[in-house]
Amino acid sequence: IYEKALSAMVNIFCHDAKKGLYILGSGAIVHPQGYVLTNGHLAEHFGEEEVECSLRRGSPARNFAKAEIFWLPDQTPKIGATEIPVNDVALLKITTLADGSPLPSEFSYFEFDPAYQAKEQEVLYSLTYPTEFLGSETALKNANLVFTLGTVDGLVTIDENAQDAEGAYLEGELSVQHGSSGGIFLDRETGKVVGLFVGLTEAETTSARKQFMFLSSYIDRISRAYNLTLWTI
């Protein structure tokens, strides 16, 4: 899984020249033609003026490709009183490679599972590029792909359909850091994408925090509302 992730996971790297800020996050290639699943709040930066964004990959992450927004649903509605968009999901499309070589006929990718049903206390694989505790200089030069286990600690209903869970909290572990947003969770039996890292609860240590993810079935529901099917692009 980790060997595959070194080519199928990406570190999102943006520089806002106007504000003098670096924005770092995670993403996963979910289609052989180079479509990258990530958070909407990260993908937004790819369309902003004076913001230069690229994709890095590997461990440590190195410059890999340029991408553009392929699908970005409305980010205005928020979940309750939080700053997390109800539609905090997006797809980027890889357009060019950093070394100037032609795009491959197929990219390494993780298959997306739209039918996954989460269970409490289930253990999932987690793949992210956490950078919160590295310091700015280290994060720029030495962001590493982290592969951990996450335990589902509770299911969450986001919309008015209280019969279905749209999200889940996971017990705190190493990847519960800023920079992990846009990372993925995999079913340990199938190796398919079953969740997207969206946010975290705040605390001084990762063990005291919780991860929040959108379930793949919820992402599928959002995409279908926009007449998009992630796994048959």
N, CA and C of each residue as an Amber inpcrd file, in Angstrom:
protein
   699
   0.8300000  -1.1890000   0.0000000   0.0000000   0.0000000   0.0000000
   0.8780000   1.2570000   0.0000000   1.8820000   1.2660000   0.8620000
   2.7350000   2.4600000   0.9540000   3.5140000   2.6770000  -0.3350000
   4.0340000   1.6120000  -0.9210000   4.7720000   1.7440000  -2.1820000
   3.8710000   2.3260000  -3.2650000   2.6450000   1.8690000  -3.3330000
   1.6950000   2.4050000  -4.2990000   1.4000000   3.8680000  -3.9930000
   1.2610000   4.1820000  -2.7190000   0.9230000   5.5460000  -2.3100000
   2.0020000   6.5530000  -2.6880000   3.2440000   6.1110000  -2.7660000
   4.3340000   7.0210000  -3.1240000   4.1400000   7.6150000  -4.5130000
   3.3840000   6.9190000  -5.3740000   3.1100000   7.4540000  -6.7110000
   1.6630000   7.8980000  -6.8890000   0.7620000   7.4480000  -6.0030000
  -0.6590000   7.7730000  -6.1570000  -1.1450000   8.8550000  -5.1950000
  -0.3550000   9.1970000  -4.1720000  -0.6940000  10.2940000  -3.2650000
   0.0740000  11.5450000  -3.6760000  -0.5260000  12.7190000  -3.4480000
   0.1540000  13.9700000  -3.7640000   0.1140000  14.9120000  -2.5690000
   1.1500000  15.7110000  -2.4950000   1.2320000  16.8050000  -1.5220000
   0.8970000  18.0900000  -2.2760000  -0.1860000  18.7410000  -1.8920000
  -0.5920000  19.9900000  -2.5320000   0.2240000  21.1280000  -1.9350000
   0.8220000  21.9240000  -2.8280000   1.7640000  22.9540000  -2.4020000
   1.4150000  24.2580000  -3.1270000   0.9470000  25.2510000  -2.3710000
   0.5720000  26.5380000  -2.9590000   1.3100000  27.6750000  -2.2580000
   1.6580000  28.6920000  -3.0410000   2.2940000  29.8910000  -2.4790000
   1.4550000  31.1060000  -2.8440000   0.9640000  31.7900000  -1.8220000
   0.1980000  33.0170000  -2.0070000   1.1710000  34.1840000  -1.9300000
   1.5450000  34.7160000  -3.1060000   2.5450000  35.7770000  -3.1570000
   2.0490000  37.0570000  -2.5020000   0.7500000  37.3250000  -2.6100000
   0.1970000  38.5550000  -2.0600000   0.2520000  38.5450000  -0.5420000
  -0.0860000  37.4090000   0.0550000  -0.0950000  37.3020000   1.5180000
   1.2090000  36.7670000   2.0860000   2.0780000  36.2770000   1.2130000
   3.3480000  35.7060000   1.6770000   3.1530000  34.4300000   2.4710000
   2.1620000  33.6110000   2.0670000   1.8260000  32.3950000   2.7980000
   2.0240000  31.1620000   1.9370000   2.3830000  30.0590000   2.5930000
   2.4100000  28.7540000   1.9520000   1.2090000  27.9540000   2.4420000
   0.5480000  27.2720000   1.5230000  -0.5970000  26.4180000   1.8650000
  -0.2490000  24.9950000   1.4710000  -0.3160000  24.0760000   2.4230000
   0.0260000  22.6870000   2.1540000  -1.1290000  21.7700000   2.5210000
  -1.3310000  20.7480000   1.7230000  -2.3820000  19.7810000   1.9730000
  -2.0770000  18.4720000   1.2740000  -3.0810000  17.6260000   1.1760000
  -2.9050000  16.2880000   0.6220000  -3.9620000  16.0200000  -0.4410000
  -3.7260000  14.9950000  -1.2240000  -4.6830000  14.5780000  -2.2400000
  -4.3260000  13.1910000  -2.7290000  -5.2410000  12.5680000  -3.4660000
  -5.0140000  11.2100000  -3.9690000  -5.5000000  11.1060000  -5.4040000
  -4.6960000  10.4920000  -6.2460000  -5.1170000  10.2110000  -7.6150000
  -6.1240000   9.0650000  -7.5570000  -7.3290000   9.3010000  -8.1020000
  -8.4030000   8.3090000  -7.9980000  -8.8900000   7.8380000  -9.3670000
  -8.1380000   8.1660000 -10.4060000  -8.5110000   7.7570000 -11.7610000
  -7.2390000   7.6750000 -12.6060000  -7.1380000   6.6820000 -13.4990000
  -5.9070000   6.5120000 -14.2770000  -5.5650000   7.6880000 -15.1820000
  -6.5390000   8.5610000 -15.4800000  -6.2650000   9.7200000 -16.3180000
  -5.8020000  10.9420000 -15.5210000  -5.4880000  10.7470000 -14.2460000
  -4.8660000  11.8090000 -13.4650000  -5.8140000  12.7580000 -12.7710000
  -6.9540000  12.2680000 -12.3150000  -7.8740000  13.0670000 -11.5180000
  -7.5250000  12.8910000 -10.0410000  -7.4020000  14.0160000  -9.3460000
  -6.9460000  14.0240000  -7.9530000  -8.0890000  14.4400000  -7.0360000
  -8.4240000  13.5860000  -6.0840000  -9.4330000  13.8840000  -5.0740000
  -8.7890000  14.6370000  -3.9210000  -9.3970000  15.7530000  -3.5300000
  -8.8980000  16.5270000  -2.4010000 -10.0420000  17.3320000  -1.8120000
  -9.7430000  18.2380000  -0.8980000 -10.7630000  19.1020000  -0.3000000
 -11.0610000  20.2970000  -1.1940000 -12.3000000  20.7510000  -1.1340000
 -12.6640000  21.9560000  -1.8610000 -11.9050000  23.1730000  -1.3710000
 -11.6730000  23.2530000  -0.0530000 -10.9920000  24.4390000   0.4740000
  -9.5300000  24.5030000   0.0510000  -8.9670000  23.3790000  -0.4030000
  -7.6270000  23.3800000  -0.9710000  -7.6710000  23.6730000  -2.4690000
  -8.6060000  23.0370000  -3.1650000  -8.7090000  23.2110000  -4.6150000
  -8.9980000  24.6570000  -4.9880000  -9.6940000  25.3960000  -4.1390000
 -10.0140000  26.7970000  -4.4170000  -8.7730000  27.6120000  -4.7640000
  -7.6460000  27.3010000  -4.1420000  -6.4330000  28.0820000  -4.3480000
  -5.9000000  27.9580000  -5.7740000  -6.2520000  26.8580000  -6.4600000
  -5.7780000  26.6680000  -7.8310000  -6.4230000  27.6600000  -8.7980000
  -7.4840000  28.3260000  -8.3810000  -8.1460000  29.2920000  -9.2410000
  -7.9470000  30.7350000  -8.8110000  -7.1120000  30.9650000  -7.8020000
  -6.9260000  32.3170000  -7.2810000  -5.7570000  33.0290000  -7.9670000
  -5.9260000  34.3290000  -8.1780000  -4.8440000  35.1270000  -8.7320000
  -3.7360000  35.2900000  -7.6950000  -2.5130000  35.3850000  -8.1900000
  -1.3160000  35.5550000  -7.3590000  -1.0510000  34.3720000  -6.4350000
  -1.7050000  33.2370000  -6.7080000  -1.4180000  32.0170000  -5.9570000
  -0.8860000  30.9740000  -6.9410000   0.3000000  30.4810000  -6.6850000
   0.9360000  29.4680000  -7.5340000   0.8290000  28.1160000  -6.8360000
   0.1820000  27.1600000  -7.5040000  -0.0220000  25.8450000  -6.9050000
   0.6010000  24.7520000  -7.7570000   1.0800000  23.7200000  -7.1020000
   1.6160000  22.5570000  -7.7980000   1.3780000  21.3150000  -6.9480000
   1.6280000  20.1820000  -7.5540000   1.5230000  18.9040000  -6.8600000
   2.9200000  18.3420000  -6.6670000   3.1720000  17.8120000  -5.4850000
   4.4240000  17.1110000  -5.2050000   4.0710000  15.6770000  -4.8360000
   5.0230000  14.7910000  -4.9500000   4.7730000  13.4250000  -4.5070000
   6.0840000  12.7810000  -4.0670000   5.9530000  11.6030000  -3.4620000
   7.1250000  10.9280000  -2.9150000   7.2740000  11.2250000  -1.4390000
   8.3590000  10.7290000  -0.8660000   8.6160000  10.9320000   0.5550000
  10.1270000  11.0050000   0.7750000  10.6890000  12.2140000   0.9330000
   9.9910000  13.4940000   1.0300000   9.3980000  13.9270000  -0.3070000
   8.3740000  14.7800000  -0.2400000   7.6520000  15.2120000  -1.4270000
   8.5320000  16.1060000  -2.2950000   8.5200000  15.8070000  -3.5960000
   9.2750000  16.5890000  -4.5600000   8.3530000  16.9950000  -5.7080000
   8.7050000  18.1070000  -6.3870000   7.8730000  18.6570000  -7.4380000
   7.5160000  17.5930000  -8.4670000   6.2220000  17.4840000  -8.7730000
   5.7280000  16.4100000  -9.6300000   4.9350000  16.9070000 -10.8340000
   3.9500000  17.7920000 -10.6050000   3.0650000  18.1480000 -11.7150000
   2.3030000  19.4340000 -11.4200000   1.7070000  19.9630000 -12.4900000
   0.7470000  21.0540000 -12.3870000  -0.6480000  20.4650000 -12.5740000
  -1.6370000  21.1410000 -12.0090000  -3.0100000  20.6690000 -12.1190000
  -3.9470000  21.8570000 -12.1960000  -5.1650000  21.5960000 -12.6440000
  -6.1940000  22.6300000 -12.6860000  -7.4740000  22.0740000 -12.0770000
  -8.3680000  22.9680000 -11.7040000  -9.6440000  22.5490000 -11.1200000
 -10.4900000  21.8640000 -12.1880000 -10.9460000  20.6560000 -11.8910000
 -11.8600000  19.9470000 -12.7790000 -13.2920000  20.0300000 -12.2640000
 -13.4470000  19.8610000 -10.9540000 -14.7770000  19.9120000 -10.3320000
 -14.6450000  20.4980000  -8.9440000 -15.4090000  21.5630000  -8.6970000
 -15.3900000  22.2260000  -7.3990000 -16.8090000  22.6720000  -7.0680000
 -17.5320000  21.9020000  -6.2530000 -18.9060000  22.2910000  -5.8960000
 -18.9210000  23.5320000  -5.0160000 -20.0860000  24.1000000  -4.8470000
 -20.2690000  25.3110000  -4.0500000 -19.7330000  25.1060000  -2.6330000
 -18.8000000  25.9830000  -2.2340000 -18.1750000  25.8770000  -0.9230000
 -18.8180000  26.8020000   0.1160000 -19.8900000  27.4970000  -0.2550000
 -20.4920000  28.4940000   0.6410000 -21.2000000  27.8830000   1.8520000
 -22.0990000  26.8930000   1.6650000 -22.7940000  26.3320000   2.8420000
 -21.8120000  25.6210000   3.7750000 -21.9450000  25.8600000   5.0670000
 -21.0670000  25.2650000   6.0770000 -21.8320000  24.2540000   6.9240000
 -21.0790000  23.3830000   7.5610000 -21.6650000  22.3910000   8.4600000
 -21.9260000  23.0480000   9.8040000 -23.2000000  23.3050000  10.1120000
 -23.5520000  23.9230000  11.3830000 -22.8280000  25.2390000  11.6090000
 -22.2100000  25.3630000  12.7790000 -21.4940000  26.5890000  13.1360000
 -20.0100000  26.5040000  12.8170000 -19.5970000  25.4590000  12.1050000
 -18.1840000  25.2770000  11.7910000 -17.8120000  26.0350000  10.5200000
 -16.5110000  26.0090000  10.1870000 -16.0210000  26.6020000   8.9500000
 -15.8460000  25.5480000   7.8640000 -16.2800000  24.3120000   8.1360000
 -16.1250000  23.2280000   7.1610000 -17.2770000  23.2780000   6.1540000
 -16.9670000  23.4200000   4.8660000 -18.0370000  23.4310000   3.8640000
 -18.7650000  22.0920000   3.8090000 -20.0760000  22.1650000   3.5860000
 -20.8710000  20.9540000   3.4130000 -20.3610000  20.1470000   2.2140000
 -19.8410000  20.8590000   1.2090000 -19.3200000  20.2230000  -0.0050000
 -17.7970000  20.3290000  -0.0750000 -17.1070000  20.0450000   1.0070000
 -15.6490000  20.2300000   1.0500000 -14.9190000  19.1020000   0.3190000
 -15.1500000  19.0260000  -0.9770000 -14.5510000  17.9900000  -1.8100000
 -14.3390000  18.5830000  -3.1950000 -13.3400000  18.1070000  -3.9180000
 -13.0610000  18.6190000  -5.2570000 -12.2170000  17.6070000  -6.0210000
 -12.1740000  17.8040000  -7.3230000 -11.2840000  17.0380000  -8.1890000
 -10.3810000  18.0040000  -8.9530000  -9.0930000  17.7120000  -8.9400000
  -8.1290000  18.4030000  -9.7840000  -7.7650000  17.4840000 -10.9440000
  -7.3160000  18.0610000 -12.0430000  -6.8560000  17.2600000 -13.1880000
  -5.4030000  17.6040000 -13.4630000  -4.5460000  16.5880000 -13.4590000
  -3.1340000  16.7960000 -13.7610000  -3.0020000  17.2070000 -15.2320000
  -2.3160000  18.3290000 -15.4800000  -2.2020000  18.8680000 -16.8320000
  -0.8080000  18.7230000 -17.4350000   0.2170000  18.9270000 -16.6280000
   1.6010000  18.8060000 -17.1090000   2.4740000  18.2200000 -16.0210000
   3.5560000  17.5720000 -16.4200000   4.5240000  17.0490000 -15.4650000
   5.6570000  18.0480000 -15.2840000   6.2070000  18.0650000 -14.0900000
   7.2270000  19.0530000 -13.7460000   8.4800000  18.9150000 -14.5940000
   8.8060000  17.6910000 -15.0160000  10.0260000  17.4920000 -15.7990000
   9.8170000  17.6980000 -17.3060000   8.6000000  18.0730000 -17.6950000
   8.3250000  18.3440000 -19.0970000   8.0310000  17.1320000 -19.9480000
   8.0580000  15.9490000 -19.3640000   7.7940000  14.7340000 -20.1290000
   6.3010000  14.6020000 -20.4110000   5.9230000  13.8070000 -21.4350000
   4.5010000  13.6450000 -21.7550000   3.7500000  12.9720000 -20.6070000
   2.4670000  13.2670000 -20.4960000   1.6480000  12.5940000 -19.4940000
   1.5850000  11.1070000 -19.8080000   1.6430000  10.2560000 -18.7940000
   1.5680000   8.8040000 -19.0380000   0.1820000   8.4040000 -19.5340000
   0.0970000   7.2540000 -20.1760000  -1.2120000   6.7660000 -20.6160000
  -2.0950000   6.4410000 -19.4230000  -1.4720000   6.0560000 -18.3100000
  -2.1990000   5.8030000 -17.0730000  -1.3470000   6.2080000 -15.8770000
  -1.9830000   6.8560000 -14.9110000  -1.3390000   7.1610000 -13.6320000
  -1.6540000   6.0410000 -12.6400000  -0.7490000   5.8570000 -11.6910000
  -1.0510000   4.9860000 -10.5570000  -2.1560000   5.6530000  -9.7530000
  -3.1450000   4.8770000  -9.2890000  -4.2730000   5.4920000  -8.6050000
  -4.8970000   4.5200000  -7.6050000  -5.6860000   5.0980000  -6.6900000
  -6.4710000   4.3100000  -5.7480000  -7.9240000   4.3050000  -6.2010000
  -8.5210000   3.1270000  -6.2440000  -9.9090000   3.0130000  -6.6670000
 -10.8280000   3.5580000  -5.5790000 -11.8920000   4.2330000  -6.0100000
 -12.8640000   4.8530000  -5.1170000 -14.0530000   3.9190000  -4.9160000
 -14.4770000   3.7540000  -3.6580000 -15.5890000   2.8530000  -3.3410000
 -16.8110000   3.6630000  -2.9170000 -17.7980000   3.8490000  -3.8110000
 -18.9660000   4.6670000  -3.4710000 -19.9790000   3.9680000  -2.5800000
 -19.8360000   2.6670000  -2.4060000 -20.8450000   1.8980000  -1.6710000
 -20.4250000   1.5670000  -0.2410000 -19.2970000   2.0730000   0.2110000
 -18.7860000   1.7360000   1.5450000 -19.7320000   2.1970000   2.6500000
 -19.9090000   1.3400000   3.6340000 -20.6990000   1.6560000   4.8250000
 -19.8020000   1.5240000   6.0590000 -19.6120000   2.6180000   6.7580000
 -18.6980000   2.6240000   7.9050000 -19.3010000   1.9280000   9.1100000
 -18.4230000   1.3570000   9.9300000 -18.8280000   0.7200000  11.1860000
 -17.9720000   1.2890000  12.3130000 -18.6050000   1.5460000  13.4580000
 -17.8490000   2.0500000  14.5970000 -16.8210000   1.0240000  15.0480000
 -15.6470000   1.5150000  15.4130000 -14.4880000   0.7380000  15.8490000
 -13.7900000   0.0070000  14.6940000 -14.2170000   0.2670000  13.4800000
 -13.5200000  -0.2980000  12.3250000 -12.1810000   0.4160000  12.1580000
 -11.1620000  -0.3260000  11.7760000  -9.8210000   0.2420000  11.5750000
  -9.5650000   0.4240000  10.0880000  -9.1340000   1.6300000   9.7170000
  -8.8680000   1.9720000   8.3270000  -7.4150000   2.3890000   8.1630000
  -6.8980000   2.2440000   6.9430000  -5.5920000   2.8030000   6.6090000
  -5.7510000   4.3040000   6.3710000  -4.7530000   5.0710000   6.7500000
  -4.7550000   6.5170000   6.5570000  -3.4850000   6.9200000   5.8180000
  -3.6250000   7.7490000   4.7710000  -2.4870000   8.2430000   3.9920000
  -2.5870000   9.7590000   3.8680000  -1.6100000  10.4770000   4.4120000
  -1.6390000  11.9410000   4.4080000  -0.2160000  12.4980000   4.3970000
  -0.1380000  13.8180000   4.1800000   1.1230000  14.5600000   4.2970000
   0.9920000  15.5820000   5.4320000   1.0410000  15.1620000   6.6860000
   0.9200000  16.1200000   7.8010000   2.1670000  16.9940000   7.9060000
   1.9690000  18.2970000   8.1240000   3.1140000  19.2150000   8.1710000
   3.0700000  20.1950000   9.3400000   2.0480000  20.1000000  10.1740000
   1.8380000  21.1130000  11.2080000   3.0190000  21.2860000  12.1470000
   3.6460000  20.2070000  12.5590000   4.6830000  20.2740000  13.5820000
   6.1040000  20.3150000  13.0050000   6.2250000  20.4930000  11.6870000
   7.5490000  20.4430000  11.0640000   8.2810000  21.7750000  11.0900000
   7.5330000  22.8730000  11.1950000   8.1610000  24.1720000  10.9980000
   8.1500000  24.4880000   9.5190000   8.0710000  25.7640000   9.1540000
   7.8510000  26.1480000   7.7640000   8.9660000  25.6680000   6.8420000
  10.2120000  25.8370000   7.2300000  11.3220000  25.4600000   6.3460000
  11.3700000  23.9570000   6.1320000  11.1710000  23.1900000   7.1980000
  11.1790000  21.7370000   7.0760000   9.9950000  21.2550000   6.2560000
   8.8260000  21.8750000   6.4400000   7.6390000  21.4780000   5.6850000
   7.8330000  21.6820000   4.1950000   8.5500000  22.7470000   3.8260000
   8.7770000  23.0290000   2.4140000   9.7370000  22.0200000   1.7860000
  10.7000000  21.5770000   2.5570000  11.7500000  20.7180000   1.9900000
  11.6320000  19.2500000   2.3730000  10.8870000  18.9410000   3.4310000
  10.9320000  17.5760000   3.9550000   9.5600000  17.0980000   4.4250000
   8.5310000  17.3160000   3.5900000   7.1920000  16.8070000   3.9030000
   7.1330000  15.3370000   3.4980000   6.8320000  14.4760000   4.4420000
   6.8470000  13.0400000   4.1870000   5.4390000  12.4470000   4.2220000
   5.2520000  11.4180000   3.4050000   3.9860000  10.7030000   3.3770000
   3.8840000   9.8110000   4.6080000   2.7770000   9.9500000   5.3420000
   2.5860000   9.1850000   6.5730000   1.4700000   8.1610000   6.3720000
   1.7640000   6.9330000   6.7440000   0.8420000   5.8020000   6.5990000
   0.5270000   5.2890000   7.9950000  -0.7210000   5.4450000   8.4410000
  -1.0860000   5.0530000   9.8000000  -2.4050000   4.2840000   9.7840000
  -2.8490000   3.8940000  10.9700000  -4.1450000   3.2580000  11.1490000
  -5.0700000   4.2150000  11.8950000  -6.3290000   4.2770000  11.4720000
  -7.3130000   5.1180000  12.1480000  -8.5190000   4.2910000  12.5480000
  -9.0270000   4.5030000  13.7450000 -10.1790000   3.7560000  14.2470000
 -11.4220000   4.6390000  14.2610000 -12.4850000   4.1810000  13.6040000
 -13.7370000   4.9390000  13.5610000 -14.3030000   5.0460000  14.9760000
 -14.4690000   6.2870000  15.4400000 -14.8820000   6.5370000  16.8170000
 -16.3330000   6.9840000  16.9200000 -16.9370000   7.3070000  15.7930000
 -18.3310000   7.7370000  15.8140000 -18.7690000   8.1930000  14.4420000
 -20.0360000   7.9400000  14.1100000 -20.5900000   8.3270000  12.8250000
 -21.3500000   9.6450000  12.9580000 -21.3730000  10.4220000  11.8820000
 -21.9260000  11.7740000  11.9230000 -22.9240000  11.9720000  10.7910000
 -24.0430000  12.6000000  11.1040000 -25.0200000  13.0100000  10.0890000
 -24.8100000  14.4820000   9.7890000 -24.6560000  14.8030000   8.5030000
 -24.3830000  16.1780000   8.1000000 -25.6280000  16.8670000   7.5770000
 -26.3990000  16.1840000   6.7360000 -27.5800000  16.8050000   6.1490000
 -28.8380000  16.3960000   6.9180000 -29.9920000  16.6530000   6.3240000
 -31.2550000  16.4020000   7.0210000 -31.6670000  14.9350000   7.0070000
 -30.9500000  14.1150000   6.2530000 -31.2650000  12.6910000   6.1990000
 -30.6040000  11.9920000   7.3830000 -31.2920000  11.9570000   8.5080000
 -30.7060000  11.4370000   9.7470000 -30.5260000   9.9260000   9.7420000
 -31.0860000   9.2450000   8.7370000 -30.9720000   7.7890000   8.7010000
 -29.6140000   7.3270000   8.1830000 -28.8980000   8.2170000   7.4960000
 -27.6140000   7.8500000   6.9130000 -26.4940000   8.6660000   7.5360000
 -25.3320000   8.0360000   7.6810000 -24.1460000   8.7520000   8.1420000
 -23.3930000   9.2940000   6.9290000 -22.9950000  10.5560000   7.0110000
 -22.2360000  11.1660000   5.9190000 -20.7530000  11.3080000   6.2630000
 -20.4780000  11.3430000   7.5650000 -19.1000000  11.5170000   8.0040000
 -18.7980000  10.6410000   9.1970000 -17.5420000  10.6950000   9.6380000
 -17.1270000   9.9100000  10.8010000 -15.9710000  10.5930000  11.4980000
 -15.9230000  10.4360000  12.8100000 -14.7540000  10.8320000  13.5870000
 -13.8700000   9.6060000  13.7900000 -12.5580000   9.8340000  13.8080000
 -11.6040000   8.7640000  14.0590000 -10.7220000   9.1460000  15.2320000
 -10.3010000   8.1500000  15.9720000  -9.4480000   8.3960000  17.1350000
  -8.1280000   9.0330000  16.7120000  -7.6020000   9.9020000  17.5670000
  -6.3780000  10.6300000  17.2640000  -5.1650000   9.7310000  17.0940000
  -4.3740000  10.0250000  16.0740000  -3.0720000   9.3870000  15.8730000
  -2.1690000  10.3720000  15.1410000  -1.0330000   9.9290000  14.6550000
   0.0140000  10.8180000  14.1560000  -0.4500000  11.7680000  13.0580000
  -1.3400000  11.3100000  12.1800000  -1.7140000  12.1340000  11.0300000
  -2.7430000  13.2200000  11.3470000  -3.1820000  13.3160000  12.6140000
  -4.1910000  14.3210000  12.9620000  -3.5090000  15.6810000  13.1000000
  -3.0820000  16.2110000  11.9590000  -2.3720000  17.4760000  11.8960000
  -2.8760000  18.2780000  10.7010000  -2.6590000  19.5830000  10.7580000
  -2.9110000  20.4060000   9.5850000  -1.9110000  19.9900000   8.5020000
  -2.3580000  20.0020000   7.2710000  -1.5640000  19.4590000   6.1620000
  -2.1040000  18.1190000   5.7250000  -2.8140000  17.4370000   6.6350000
  -3.4160000  16.1430000   6.3070000  -4.7380000  16.2940000   5.5550000
  -5.3070000  17.4910000   5.5630000  -6.5570000  17.7150000   4.8380000
  -6.4090000  17.2790000   3.3850000  -7.4050000  16.5560000   2.8830000
  -7.3380000  16.0370000   1.5280000  -6.7260000  14.6540000   1.4440000
  -6.2310000  14.1410000   2.5730000  -5.7200000  12.7730000   2.6030000
  -6.8700000  11.7790000   2.5440000  -6.5400000  10.5150000   2.4430000
  -7.5820000   9.5010000   2.2570000  -7.5100000   8.4050000   3.3080000
  -8.6360000   7.7010000   3.4270000  -8.7330000   6.5060000   4.2520000
  -9.0900000   5.3370000   3.3400000  -8.4480000   4.2010000   3.5710000
  -8.6440000   3.0230000   2.7370000  -9.2110000   1.8680000   3.5400000
 -10.0940000   1.1070000   2.9160000 -10.5490000  -0.1460000   3.4990000
  -9.3680000  -1.1120000   3.5270000  -9.1320000  -1.7450000   4.6730000
  -7.9520000  -2.6080000   4.8000000  -8.0670000  -3.8950000   3.9870000
  -9.2850000  -4.3140000   3.6560000  -9.4510000  -5.5460000   2.8730000
  -9.3870000  -5.2910000   1.3730000 -10.0090000  -4.2010000   0.9240000
 -10.0870000  -3.9450000  -0.5140000  -9.0270000  -2.9740000  -1.0140000
  -8.4850000  -2.1410000  -0.1190000  -7.5230000  -1.1240000  -0.5290000
  -8.1570000   0.0420000  -1.2650000  -9.4900000   0.1400000  -1.2260000
 -10.2010000   1.2060000  -1.9300000 -10.4070000   2.4280000  -1.0260000
 -10.5770000   3.5880000  -1.6610000 -10.8220000   4.8300000  -0.9290000
 -12.2250000   4.8130000  -0.3420000 -12.3160000   4.9640000   0.9830000
 -13.6230000   4.9630000   1.6560000 -13.8690000   6.2390000   2.4540000
 -12.8900000   7.1340000   2.4920000 -13.0670000   8.3660000   3.2390000
 -12.0680000   9.4230000   2.8340000 -12.4340000  10.6850000   3.0540000
 -11.5890000  11.8430000   2.7430000 -11.3840000  12.6600000   4.0100000
 -10.1310000  12.9020000   4.3780000  -9.7920000  13.7060000   5.5470000
 -10.2600000  15.1430000   5.2950000 -11.1500000  15.6340000   6.1650000
 -11.7360000  16.9640000   5.9800000 -11.2850000  17.9430000   7.0590000
 -11.2290000  17.4940000   8.3070000 -10.8690000  18.4090000   9.3850000
 -10.4740000  17.6670000  10.6370000 -10.2270000  18.4270000  11.6910000
  -9.8050000  17.8230000  12.9620000 -10.2670000  18.6890000  14.1190000
 -10.3970000  18.0600000  15.2690000 -10.6650000  18.8230000  16.4820000
  -9.3390000  19.3400000  17.0100000  -9.3750000  20.4750000  17.6960000
  -8.1380000  21.1090000  18.1490000  -7.7500000  20.6380000  19.5510000
  -6.4750000  20.3460000  19.6990000  -5.8770000  20.0140000  20.9940000
  -4.3660000  20.1080000  20.8120000  -3.6210000  20.1460000  21.9130000
  -2.1710000  20.3210000  21.8130000  -1.4760000  19.0990000  21.2240000
  -1.9810000  17.9070000  21.4920000  -1.3400000  16.6830000  21.0070000
  -2.2740000  15.9540000  20.0450000  -1.6910000  15.1830000  19.1380000
  -2.5040000  14.4460000  18.1740000  -3.3590000  13.3880000  18.8550000
  -2.8780000  12.8070000  19.9440000  -3.6370000  11.7580000  20.6280000
  -4.9170000  12.2980000  21.2530000  -4.9340000  13.5890000  21.5510000
  -6.1140000  14.2020000  22.1630000  -7.0760000  14.7510000  21.1070000
  -6.6890000  14.7050000  19.8470000  -7.5310000  15.2040000  18.7640000
  -8.3360000  14.0710000  18.1480000  -9.2730000  14.4740000  17.3030000
 -10.0000000  13.5110000  16.4820000  -9.9680000  13.9820000  15.0290000
  -9.8990000  13.0190000  14.1120000  -9.9920000  13.3150000  12.6940000
 -11.4610000  13.2960000  12.2820000 -11.8050000  14.1180000  11.3100000
 -13.1500000  14.0930000  10.7520000 -13.0360000  13.7980000   9.2660000
 -13.7890000  12.8010000   8.7880000 -13.7310000  12.4610000   7.3690000
 -15.1250000  12.4300000   6.7630000 -15.1930000  12.7250000   5.4720000
 -16.3930000  12.4740000   4.6910000 -16.3440000  11.0300000   4.2260000
 -17.4410000  10.3140000   4.3490000 -17.5060000   8.9560000   3.8310000
 -17.5950000   8.9950000   2.3110000 -17.0630000   7.9760000   1.6550000
 -17.0780000   7.9210000   0.1940000 -18.5040000   7.9300000  -0.3530000
 -19.4420000   7.3260000   0.3680000 -20.8380000   7.3220000  -0.0800000
 -21.4140000   8.7320000  -0.1040000 -20.9910000   9.5790000   0.8320000
 -21.4410000  10.9620000   0.8680000 -20.8190000  11.7550000  -0.2800000
 -19.5400000  11.5270000  -0.5450000 -18.8740000  12.1790000  -1.6740000
 -19.5630000  11.7900000  -2.9810000 -19.9380000  10.5180000  -3.0790000
 -20.6650000  10.0480000  -4.2540000 -21.9830000  10.8040000  -4.3940000
 -22.6860000  11.0110000  -3.2700000 -23.9590000  11.7160000  -3.3080000
 -23.7760000  13.1610000  -3.7840000 -22.7180000  13.8280000  -3.2850000
 -22.4370000  15.1940000  -3.7250000 -22.1530000  15.2210000  -5.2200000
 -21.3270000  14.2910000  -5.6770000 -20.9370000  14.2880000  -7.0910000
 -22.1370000  14.0290000  -7.9980000 -23.0200000  13.1460000  -7.5840000
 -24.1960000  12.8530000  -8.4060000 -25.1300000  14.0620000  -8.5000000
 -25.1460000  14.8970000  -7.4760000 -25.9490000  16.1170000  -7.5280000
 -25.4310000  17.0740000  -8.5930000 -24.1530000  16.8950000  -8.9540000
 -23.5350000  17.7050000 -10.0130000 -23.3650000  16.8970000 -11.3070000
 -24.1030000  15.7900000 -11.4070000 -24.0480000  14.9190000 -12.5920000
 -22.6380000  14.4290000 -12.8870000 -21.9040000  14.1390000 -11.8260000
 -20.5460000  13.6240000 -11.9520000 -20.4380000  12.3070000 -11.1990000
 -19.8270000  11.3240000 -11.8140000 -19.5810000  10.0510000 -11.1510000
 -18.0790000   9.8260000 -11.0990000 -17.5180000   9.8770000  -9.9120000
 -16.0610000   9.8750000  -9.7560000 -15.3720000   8.6790000 -10.4070000
 -15.9800000   7.5300000 -10.3070000 -15.2760000   6.3150000 -10.7150000
 -15.5400000   5.9270000 -12.1650000 -16.2980000   6.7250000 -12.9200000
 -16.5260000   6.4140000 -14.3380000 -16.2550000   7.6250000 -15.2230000
 -15.3310000   8.5050000 -14.7820000 -14.9820000   9.6820000 -15.5630000
 -14.3750000   9.2400000 -16.8990000
